[in-house]
Amino acid sequence: MGVVLRNALVIDTDPVVILPGTDVLVSDGRIAAVGQGLTAKTVIDCTDRIVLPGFVDTHRHLWQGLVRSFCADMSLGEYLEHLLWPAQRVLTPDDLEIGTLAGGLECLASGITTVLDYSFSPTFEHAEAAISGLRTSGVRALFGYGEPVEAPLVPDDVRRAVGLAGGTVELALAPLGPSFSDMAVVEETWELARSLGLRVMVHIAGHEQPMSALRERGLLHSEITFVHGNGLPDDELKLVAEAGAGVSIAPALEARMGHGAPMVCRTRGFGVLTGLGTDTVTAVAGDMFSLMRATLASAFLSGGQVTPADVLRMATVEGAAAAGLADRIGSLAVGKHADLVVLRANDINLVGTHDPVAAVVTAAHPGNVEKVFVGGVEMRRQEVAGAVRDAAASLADRLRAA
Ligand SMILES: [Zn+2]
């Protein structure tokens, strides 16, 4: 029974270890064993291959695959004015389905096997369509039912959406939160999440005291993934750490759109669980290799230093912890979902390395990804380019008219 990936250079993440000539046994979609001399009905030869846990993208708006590079030269304010607010008026469920499918496939192509999809859900039908796109793509997802800017969440719709979750798609709530709505609304949405057992994922703008405001109301807890937060004072970050909540930083996008000084050493310095997020392919690349390099490049500017092993952990098991998923994914621990990436270690940009972890973080790219498994199932390429191209053109026309 099962599948064995044989004779790989295995990199595990908790802790980061390099295991040459090692087999990974998968059974019933889970990691069954990591070692040598393992056997199974199906054997995949992984000689000259690196096998590691799938990457976890802790913040991404998947539908924005339809507006790729739309905001490449825009500031955050211009992105909101020229893309996000108009898009909220014209996005249809069909847009969300094909855009989310495209985004999910793009994740898998670079070895991202789990994504926190911060979606946009003005109606139940939008959420239903986006979740359909996620399921067709095959990527594992925490789907954030997104609060629109111009209308409140409809609690009954969120309750219906709970019925759409299961298998590789879990439901979360993605409200506007304390930086973008008043605290009475925040209290209602947090209570809705609590009553349904949903994690909260929420954008945070810095230069305020959102954590103090949440804590005063008993709303700061471990079931939250905060996004960005550049510029939060030290005391606010300490509150996040004390609560056991996670933070998703998006170093490439934050640098590109000017969110503020890099965060990686500040969050980790206070013991905050820190994951990496793409955020939006309207302005930056959507692969985890780019994101890991942006993290390394920005670390010095955030007041400290990180190693490639630290960055790999943020891209896998620490990101999973920041998303509340560390008991299920992020490492090769026996019993976790068999979400795996197989890289060709003999490609010219990786061969002969003296440090495989550093090579993955500093030198690898999506072209090195040979196979990707989600729950032990190998993800196959899907030909959707024509449909994505048509949908992207249609959405651009409607955005210009909005
Ligand atoms: Zn975002």
Boltz pocket constraint, residues with backbone or C-beta under 6 A from the ligand:
constraints:
  - pocket:
      binder: B
      contacts: [[A, 59], [A, 61], [A, 118], [A, 203], [A, 227], [A, 279], [A, 280]]
      max_distance: 6.0
